[in-house]
Amino acid sequence: MTTITLKNVTKSVKDHIIIDGIGLVITGNSCTALVGPSGCGKSTLLRLICGLEEPTTGEIYIDGQCVNMRPPVERGIAMVFQSYALYPHMTVFDNMAFALKIAGCSKTDIAQRVQQTAKTLKVEHLLDRKPKQLSGGQRQRVAIGRAIVRHPKAFLFDEPLSNLDAALRSEMRYELARLKADLNTTMVYVTHDQEEAMTLADTIVVMRDGRVEQQGTPLELYHRPKNLFVASFIGSPTMNFLQATVDAWQEDHCLRIRFRSDETLLVKVPFDALEGKEELFSEGSSLTIGVRPESLEEDVSCTDQEGVRLNGTVSLVENFGNEAYVYVTLQKGGHVKVRLAGNCTYEVGRRISLFLPQSDCHIFDANGEAVRRFKEESLC
Amino acid sequence: MSHIVLKLQQRARHLFFCLFCVLIALLCLFPFYWAIVSSLKSGADIFATDLVPKCITFQNYYTIFQDRTFSCALLNSTIVSFVTVCIALALAALASFALARISFRGRKRILIAILSVTMFPQVAVLSGMFELIRTLGLYNQRSALILSYMTVTVPFTAWTLTSFMREVPKELEEAAIIDGAGHFTILTKIFLPIVSPALVTTGLLAFVAAWNEFLFALTFTLTNEVRTVPVAIAMLSGASQHELPWGNIMAASVLVTLPLVALVLIFQRRIISGLTAGAVKG
């Protein structure tokens, strides 16, 4: 159980701020994924944790102890690099044994630990080879083995799968998930691929411009994104956004939203959700309505639900067989992407009527902040 | 039609290129060939201009080894060059690691200083060097040559190795840091093995420079016991003052070149690129 805590950590190089006051608790025995677009500081955060870089201000705690002044090796942390960083002149065995040799372990102990690790990673037959004789997937395994063999308190992965091709990536993703279950230690995983984060992580931290936008379980982030950025980053294909305005307030905290197509929709908003930002919800203020491609339905017959109809024409179809993503140009401007059944054909140019259920709307104010909804309490 | 012309053009170009290569090779190799040929002639034959000697004799080689001077000079050259290369590489390895990998104030200035030192002509430092060696009491000793050769070889090797050390991926160093290695372990266990082809190459060049050096060797030595081969060759004299023993000089020159050729042949397998293959992606 190793908990990593960051308290108000900043990192700037010259005048450029890379990490901007991050406070974060990474709980023990879980996998935390740091995601965000490139340049958001996620790799820097990882390097701060392992000690390759020093924070400008703030403290980093590992197991409750401040490690700011400790060199990487004393932090008891292992890191797997994006480029693997295997020592090219050493055999696989020596690569894995290097840290143990420096730590002064006995020869028999080293041999035993390396053998055991190689066995878990299925690389026993490669121990005598040099890195250049290995394939990408094998190098990746050896790099992971080099981390595991030290029995570290925590593992840091810096985009470990981004150098592999698609087939190998999903295979390694499965292996990492298996390893995670076996090792049962703290893992921090940096990736720009939200899919990897969704499948591997227990907790996802979404970062942007050196700040944490939202931290939560994958499903929390999926169902309750705090703002437009998180909403657009999590989920594949991405969420659709529609421009709308506040039409009127009705009794019982019902907000009437007017879409561009002049359709209106009544949504219920909890009492405290708008506290302090009432002016953003005055009549006529603009809103963004987010809706996931799978929430839209083509069938217009379901009238028992509250919702709104969107009319448009099909502009592009991506049919995967099991499902089809249909791009629809709406009549009054705007596009939406909708997931429909793969067993139908959708001709380009055909008119289509979509139904957007009220309960699946994400409402964002003019600042991009999400408005909490009633139904959300029951979701997670 | 046009593609036949094109083909002919291509052939002509190829032929021209081959001729050019042969010309350059001839230009480079002829002096060496002439030295070998001359060394195998004796007496008045040496002034004949035949490309192939009429009769081959090893008399010249025999003559230069009759006197202890030449073998002594060979030994001196070997000791001086070998020690110079060893010390220069050791110093340069440490310096270049710091210059390439550790950021400190004035790093760039030191690099520029190193580069500018290599640009000084030898004559410019000769008198100062002479004073230094006299003060240190090293005059007419092999250590005087080692010390003075290092002023040339250390900056050169340090500069070259620095650029090679820079090429080593940063992740390797970081991985080693996380594995618990200190600066010295990183240098000896990670960097030096990776840049070993560069070490061999620069070491070889430094060896050649020390082996062929003439001016310092002439100035800082006095007696035959400490002279190196280039000076010894220049001092070779014939039966009379007015006779230059060309045959002996040529034989000595050929012999002096052989160790260098042998070294290059021995190490050529190590002078290979791509030793970092497999370290990082790719």
Interface residues (C-beta under 8 A of the other chain):
Chain A: C50 G51 L52 P71 P72 V73 I77 A78 M79 F81 Q82 S83 Y84 A85 L86 Y87 P88 H89 F98 A99 I102 A103 K130 P131 K132 Q133 L134 G136 R139 R146 R150 N163
Chain B: P169 E171 L172 E174 A175 A176 I177 I178 D179 G180 A181 T185 K189 I190 P193 I194 S196 L275 T276 A277 G278 A279 V280 K281
